[in-house]
Amino acid sequence: MSHNTFGHLFRVTTWGESHGPAIGCVVDGCPPRIALSESDIQPWLDRRRPGQSRYTTQRQEPDQVRILSGVFEGLTTGTPIAMQIDNVDQRSRDYSDIAAKFRPGHADLTYELKYGIRDYRGGGRQSARETAMRVAAGGVARRVLGEGVRIRGALVQIGPHRIDRSRWNWDVVDANPFFCPDPVTVSRWEDYLGTVRKAGSSTGAVIEVLAEGVPPGLGAPIYGKLDADLAAALMSINAAKGVEIGDGFAAAVLSGEENADEMRMRDGLVQFASNHAGGILGGISTGQPIVARFVVKPTSSILTPRHTVDRTGAETEISTKGRHDPCVGIRAVPVGEAMLACVLADHLLRQRAQNPDAPEMARLPRN
């Protein structure tokens, strides 16, 4: 009932708080005899790590992961994989002035109402610090999926500024501080976020994640839909406020003819002419790339004074000091990738258990 675990066969439990001594996770259900080491996980954590540019929080955390169990002589054993990251740059004093106040936009009030107690140091359990362990778990999930499945993500909008999709270039995503696939938009975002940061404010963003090489047949009708589990996973990310699969809300303006992903046969394989569905039909993967987007709200910790109340019920003002992301969406890109990886790994194991003789890569039997 604690709700710190997600997944069915590939199960991830995270633990720890923002300003505690460490954060960690346990990955249960990983098959045995898969090559795994810290070096398979660390590169993904390095992409999420704070303090890498002036556009993210300046908290300096190396985020060095340690595997504590579930791996022997470089191979997974099939037993729970425990991982830990030490917290080394906490500044709890930054939050002493707001210990009794509820920050607007944060979960302070709801935690207080639910539990009657909360860790005000950086938000405790509600902090996005927890997502580092999701990224670590995502590193394990990628190993389960294998090299044939490629998962990537990019930031496609900051505030009112969207990328130009005609200039999409995956090669530039890791060459700028925004995970931006449009090199022209990078300078625009730099100017915009510089203004936001100087004003002590924040802004929202839209992240797009993509999985290529996903086999067809993952997911199940009705209550085990792949897109439903993916939407839930992405919505569980801190500050997420909306999810769409494929064309998503844009499908509302399409006609039935436009929205239909027409099919042809090529060399015994089903070929789609388009991918409005985002690689999922009826809750089941089609073999096309899976495409999802999620929106994150502006960071709630801002310097601008806001009206609020305290634990006694008195009305007051609050401004949040400390080190915060002017746009939390930047570091949410690796987190979105990780959640997509975990969902796909979970559904891959489910498919293998229920239907090990499924047709390979949409190859249909000939009459």
ABEGO torsion letter per residue (X at the ends): XAGABBEAABBBBBBEBAABABBBBBBBGBBBGBBBBAAAAAAAAAAABBGABAABBABBBAGBBBBABGBBGGBBAGBBBBBBBBBAABBAAAAAAAAABBBBGBAAAAAAAAAGBBBABGGEAABAAAAAAAAAAAAAAAAAAEAABBBBBBBABBEABBBBAAABBAAAAAABAAGBABAAAAAAAAAAAAAAAAAGBBBBBBBBBBBBGBBBGBEBBGAABAAAAAAAAAAABBGBABBBBEAEAAAAABBAAAABBBBBBBGGBBBBABBAAGGBBGGBBAGBBBBBBBBBBBBABBABBBBBBBAAGBBBBBBBBEBBBABAAAAAAAAAAAAAAAAAAAAAAAAAAABAABBBGGBBBBX
